[in-house]
Amino acid sequence: MAGRSARRGAALRLAGQPGVKKEEARLLNDLAEIMPQASRLKEVTSLVGDRFTWLPEKTQRVSKKFPMLTYDERLPADLAELAIHLKP
């Protein structure tokens, strides 16, 4: 089973339209603010997700600040508890 888990991946994907070029609309900026607050991967995905809202039809999440940016959170259950940063 170790090989099966190794093949799984998790991705945080922030996709934007070509017209969105503002520096603060970048995933790396959000991660820089969020990472010190999170100790597990599931906390990172949750905190990034808090910056987005569901469209009425619940088909995708869009940025509260930049509605042209969408967020797709896919996290396998076996990676949710992955320690990424230990809080002091």
Helices and strands as residue ranges (DSSP letters): H 2-7, E 11-15, G 23-25, H 27-34, G 35-37, H 41-49, E 52-54, E 61-63, E 70-74, G 77-79
